[in-house]
Amino acid sequence: MIEKRLKGRISRNKLTIKFKSKTIELKTTQQKYKHLLCNMTQNATNSESSVAKHPVFNDKYEILKSLGEGNTSKVYLGRILGSENYAAVKILKEEFLRRDNDSILSVHNEITILKNLEHHGIIRMHEYGDSGRVVKPSGRVIDNLVYIVMEFVQGGLLFDLCQTMGAMGENAGRFFLHQMLDSLEYMHGRKVVHRDLKLENILIDDSLNLKIADFGFACYKSIDSLKSYRGTMTYMAPEIKEGKVYKGTQVDMFSVGVILFIIVQGIFPFKEARKEEYFYNLLLQGRTDHYFTKVNGQNLSPEFKDLILALFSFDGDKRPTIEQLRAHPWMNAPEFDFETTRQQLLANLATKQQASAASAKEAGIPTKPVKVKRAAAMM
């Protein structure tokens, strides 16, 4: 059973978070906290040859650079002092923790869920706490930070891969879908649903192995009768948007369909799954031939079209389960080989990266594909 360890309450002037029986007050002001984030990133650009030139977190990690920032937190690359071992240090933003009780609950969810998941396709949590301490090169100390330290995945985000590669084709879709289903089967079997699956929440290593991350919107135990408005608009199942009671496993499968479509086609299938949205409405009206023409999908296989339309079903009960997806003819195409596809993707990625680097060098500026844009989560 997942243990409830993090509780919180909000008053007018301060936030209190409780781990076990120990209670501490986060007295850092919002202005002070923002100053910390700015300076940690700025100082991380200094020489890496000396610990004194980097912020140090919990007397253990050199903060080398920022890995990314979201609505709830900022994540840094940390290197364990005196080693070449790395970790991702996630520091929760005080303005997020002060927002409401749901914000504190999301932190609780992420910690308690990650503590109880151990799978190669899911990010591992190393440690967490409410007494994080940063010592800046100037000697200034910032303490009482809420943090989660996780494994660092070298390759980056699936989002970045899709930006670089564009449309990767159906075999690439099979390659990544097999991995996503392995992770989801493990999670769902333990009564955990994610509710915010998207390109930005899936990490990918240098060998193209996927790891699902960011469990702030996840829930556990009572996953078949949910009501909360959670997720990211473009990936969100229609029953969430309509305020209906929904099954967590079914909304995860809808999001998987959006991710799969982007991998195969290099574009989003629709802006969002609403009846009023043009592209999704084409699917609801049964005008599938017109839809696939509009999204440049005329050459997609009939088997892929059948599978993706099932995943995009307005009725969650009509979406395929993990077992049904595994058994689908598209997933079992005789021409697909998992390891051969991996090597082909790695070769294509290397070619794309070399071409991009050469083009950027010639132009004197960095270049980025722009087909896919980041999407913000909703609470």
C-alpha positions in Angstrom: 0.0 0.0 0.0 1.3 3.4 -0.9 2.0 5.3 2.3 0.7 8.9 2.7 3.7 10.8 4.0 3.3 14.4 2.7 0.6 16.6 4.1 0.2 20.4 3.9 -1.8 23.4 4.8 -1.8 26.9 3.5 -2.2 30.1 5.5 -2.1 33.7 4.4 1.6 34.2 4.9 3.3 30.9 4.9 3.2 27.3 3.7 3.7 24.4 6.0 4.6 21.0 4.6 4.8 17.9 6.8 6.9 14.8 6.2 6.1 12.0 8.7 5.9 13.8 12.1 8.3 16.6 11.3 6.9 19.9 10.3 8.9 22.8 8.9 7.9 26.2 7.5 9.0 27.4 4.1 9.9 31.0 4.9 11.5 31.8 1.6 9.6 34.6 -0.1 8.5 34.3 -3.7 11.0 37.0 -4.7 13.8 35.3 -2.9 12.9 32.0 -4.5 12.9 33.4 -8.0 16.2 35.0 -7.3 17.6 31.6 -6.4 16.4 30.0 -9.6 17.9 32.7 -11.7 21.2 32.6 -9.9 21.5 28.8 -9.9 21.2 28.9 -13.7 23.5 31.8 -14.1 26.2 30.4 -11.9 26.0 27.0 -13.6 27.5 28.5 -16.7 30.8 29.1 -14.9 33.8 26.6 -15.2 33.0 23.1 -14.1 36.5 22.4 -12.9 35.9 23.8 -9.5 33.1 23.0 -7.1 33.3 26.5 -5.7 32.1 27.9 -9.0 28.9 26.0 -8.9 25.9 26.1 -6.5 26.0 23.0 -4.3 22.8 21.2 -3.3 22.5 19.3 0.0 26.3 19.2 0.3 26.1 16.4 -2.3 25.3 17.7 -5.8 27.0 20.4 -8.0 24.3 22.2 -9.9 25.7 22.3 -13.4 22.9 23.7 -15.5 19.1 23.9 -15.9 17.4 21.0 -17.6 14.0 22.6 -17.9 11.3 24.5 -16.2 7.5 23.9 -15.9 4.6 25.4 -14.1 5.4 23.6 -10.9 9.1 23.2 -10.7 12.6 23.7 -12.2 14.9 20.7 -12.9 18.7 20.9 -12.7 21.5 18.7 -13.8 23.4 17.7 -10.6 26.7 15.9 -10.4 27.6 14.0 -7.3 30.7 15.7 -5.7 33.9 14.0 -6.6 32.4 11.7 -9.2 31.0 11.6 -12.7 27.6 10.4 -11.6 24.7 12.6 -12.4 21.1 13.1 -11.2 18.2 15.3 -12.0 17.4 17.7 -9.1 13.8 18.9 -9.2 13.0 21.9 -7.0 9.3 22.7 -6.5 8.4 26.4 -7.0 7.1 28.1 -3.9 4.4 30.0 -5.8 3.1 26.6 -7.0 3.1 25.1 -3.5 1.3 28.2 -2.1 -1.4 27.9 -4.8 -3.9 25.5 -3.1 -4.2 22.1 -1.4 -4.3 20.4 -4.8 -0.8 21.6 -5.5 0.5 20.0 -2.3 -1.4 16.8 -3.2 0.3 16.6 -6.5 3.7 16.7 -4.8 2.5 14.0 -2.4 1.3 11.9 -5.4 4.5 12.1 -7.3 6.6 11.1 -4.3 4.4 8.3 -3.0 3.8 6.8 -6.5 7.5 6.9 -7.5 8.5 5.3 -4.3 6.4 2.3 -5.2 7.2 1.9 -8.9 10.3 0.1 -10.1 10.4 -0.5 -13.8 13.0 0.1 -16.5 10.5 2.2 -18.4 9.7 4.6 -15.5 12.0 7.2 -14.1 13.6 6.3 -10.7 13.5 8.5 -7.7 16.6 8.6 -5.6 15.6 10.8 -2.7 13.2 13.6 -1.7 12.6 16.0 1.2 11.4 19.3 2.4 14.7 20.6 3.8 16.7 21.1 0.6 19.7 23.4 0.9 21.6 25.3 -1.7 25.0 27.0 -1.1 25.9 29.4 -3.9 29.4 30.3 -4.9 29.1 33.6 -3.0 28.5 31.6 0.2 24.8 32.6 0.4 22.6 29.8 1.7 19.0 29.1 0.6 17.3 26.4 2.6 13.9 24.8 3.3 13.4 23.8 -0.4 11.0 21.0 -1.3 12.8 18.7 -3.8 12.9 15.4 -5.6 16.1 13.9 -6.9 15.7 11.5 -9.8 17.9 9.5 -12.2 19.3 11.6 -15.1 18.5 10.3 -18.6 21.2 11.4 -21.0 19.2 11.5 -24.2 16.6 14.2 -23.3 12.8 14.3 -24.1 10.8 12.4 -26.7 9.6 15.9 -27.6 13.1 16.8 -28.7 13.4 13.6 -30.8 10.2 14.4 -32.6 11.3 17.9 -33.2 14.5 16.7 -34.8 13.1 13.7 -36.7 9.7 14.9 -37.9 7.5 12.1 -39.2 9.3 8.8 -38.3 6.9 6.3 -39.9 4.9 3.3 -38.8 7.8 1.1 -37.7 9.0 3.8 -35.4 5.5 4.0 -34.0 5.6 0.3 -33.3 9.0 0.6 -31.7 8.0 3.3 -29.3 4.4 2.0 -28.7 5.8 -1.4 -27.6 7.8 0.4 -24.9 5.0 2.6 -23.8 2.7 -0.4 -23.4 5.3 -2.2 -21.3 5.4 0.7 -18.9 1.7 1.3 -18.8 0.9 -2.4 -18.3 3.2 -2.3 -15.2 1.6 1.0 -13.9 -2.0 0.0 -14.5 -1.4 -3.4 -13.0 -0.5 -1.6 -9.8 -3.5 0.7 -9.9 -1.6 3.8 -11.0 -2.6 6.0 -13.9 -0.6 8.9 -15.2 -3.2 11.4 -16.7 -0.6 13.6 -18.3 1.1 11.4 -20.8 2.7 13.6 -23.5 6.0 14.0 -25.4 7.4 16.3 -22.8 6.8 13.8 -20.0 8.6 10.9 -21.7 12.4 10.8 -21.4 14.6 8.9 -23.9 18.1 7.7 -23.5 20.9 7.5 -26.1 19.7 4.0 -27.2 16.1 5.3 -27.7 14.8 3.6 -24.6 11.8 5.4 -23.1 11.1 6.3 -19.5 7.8 7.9 -18.3 8.3 10.8 -16.0 6.4 13.6 -14.1 3.8 11.9 -12.0 2.4 15.1 -10.5 -1.1 14.5 -12.1 -1.0 10.7 -11.5 -3.4 8.9 -9.1 -3.6 5.5 -7.5 -6.1 3.1 -6.0 -9.5 4.4 -7.2 -8.6 4.8 -10.8 -11.9 3.7 -12.4 -14.1 6.6 -11.1 -12.2 9.9 -11.5 -13.6 13.4 -11.8 -10.6 15.8 -11.6 -9.7 18.0 -14.6 -6.2 16.9 -15.2 -3.9 16.7 -18.2 -2.7 18.7 -21.2 -5.3 20.0 -23.7 -4.0 18.4 -26.9 -3.5 15.1 -25.3 -6.6 15.1 -23.0 -9.4 12.6 -23.5 -12.9 14.2 -24.3 -14.5 12.8 -21.2 -12.2 14.9 -19.0 -13.0 18.0 -21.0 -16.8 17.3 -20.7 -16.6 17.0 -16.9 -17.7 13.3 -16.9 -16.6 10.6 -14.5 -13.9 8.7 -16.3 -11.6 5.7 -16.1 -7.9 6.5 -15.7 -6.7 3.7 -17.9 -8.9 4.9 -20.8 -7.7 8.5 -20.7 -4.1 7.2 -20.6 -4.8 5.2 -23.8 -6.2 8.3 -25.5 -3.0 10.2 -24.8 -1.0 7.3 -26.1 -2.9 7.6 -29.3 -1.9 11.3 -29.7 1.7 10.5 -29.0 1.7 7.6 -31.5 0.2 9.8 -34.2 2.9 12.5 -33.7 5.7 9.9 -33.8 4.3 8.4 -37.1 3.2 11.6 -38.8 5.3 14.4 -37.2 2.2 16.6 -36.5 -0.6 16.7 -33.9 -3.8 14.8 -35.0 -6.0 17.7 -33.8 -5.8 20.8 -31.5 -8.0 19.1 -28.9 -10.6 16.4 -28.7 -13.7 18.5 -28.6 -16.8 18.2 -30.8 -16.3 21.8 -32.0 -12.7 21.3 -33.1 -12.5 20.8 -36.9 -10.2 17.8 -37.2 -11.7 15.9 -34.3 -15.2 16.6 -35.5 -14.3 15.0 -38.8 -13.6 11.8 -36.9 -16.8 12.0 -34.9 -18.8 12.5 -38.2 -17.2 9.4 -39.7 -15.5 11.4 -42.4 -12.2 9.5 -41.9 -11.1 9.6 -45.5 -11.4 13.4 -45.5 -9.6 13.5 -42.2 -6.6 11.5 -43.3 -6.4 13.6 -46.5 -6.3 16.7 -44.3 -3.5 15.4 -42.1 -1.4 14.0 -45.1 -2.2 10.5 -44.0 -3.3 9.0 -47.3 -0.4 6.6 -47.4 -0.8 5.3 -43.9 -1.7 1.6 -43.7 -5.3 0.5 -43.2 -4.2 -1.3 -40.1 -2.7 1.9 -38.6 -5.8 3.9 -39.4 -8.0 1.3 -37.7 -5.9 1.3 -34.6 -5.5 5.1 -34.3 -9.2 5.7 -34.8 -10.0 3.2 -32.1 -7.6 5.0 -29.7 -9.3 8.4 -30.5 -12.8 7.1 -29.8 -15.1 9.6 -28.1 -16.4 6.8 -25.9 -13.7 5.6 -23.6 -15.2 2.1 -23.4 -14.6 1.7 -27.2 -10.8 2.3 -26.9 -8.6 -0.8 -27.0 -7.0 -2.1 -23.9 -3.3 -2.8 -23.6 -4.0 -6.5 -24.4 -6.1 -5.6 -27.4 -3.4 -3.3 -28.7 -0.7 -5.9 -28.4 -2.9 -8.3 -30.4 -3.8 -5.8 -33.1 -2.6 -6.7 -36.6 -0.7 -3.4 -36.9 1.4 -4.3 -33.9 2.3 -7.7 -35.3 3.3 -6.7 -38.8 5.7 -9.3 -40.2 8.1 -6.6 -41.6 8.7 -5.1 -38.2 11.8 -6.1 -36.1 12.3 -4.2 -32.9 16.2 -4.1 -32.8 16.5 -3.5 -36.6 14.1 -0.5 -36.2 16.2 0.8 -33.3 19.4 0.8 -35.4 17.6 2.4 -38.4 16.3 5.2 -36.1 19.7 5.8 -34.6 21.2 6.0 -38.0 18.6 8.5 -39.2 18.9 10.5 -36.0 22.7 10.8 -36.5 22.2 11.9 -40.1 19.6 14.5 -39.1 21.9 15.9 -36.3 24.9 16.1 -38.6 22.8 17.9 -41.2 21.4 20.3 -38.6 24.8 21.1 -37.2 26.3 21.7 -40.6 23.4 24.0 -41.6 23.7 25.9 -38.3 27.4 26.3 -38.7 27.0 27.6 -42.2 24.3 30.1 -41.2 25.9 31.1 -38.0 22.7 30.5 -36.0 21.1 27.4 -34.4 18.2 25.8 -36.2 15.3 23.9 -34.8 12.4 22.1 -36.5 9.1 23.7 -35.6 6.4 21.1 -36.3 5.7 20.3 -32.7 5.1 22.9 -30.0 5.2 22.4 -26.3 1.9 22.1 -24.5 1.2 23.3 -21.0 -0.6 21.0 -18.5 -3.9 22.0 -17.0 -5.2 21.8 -13.5 
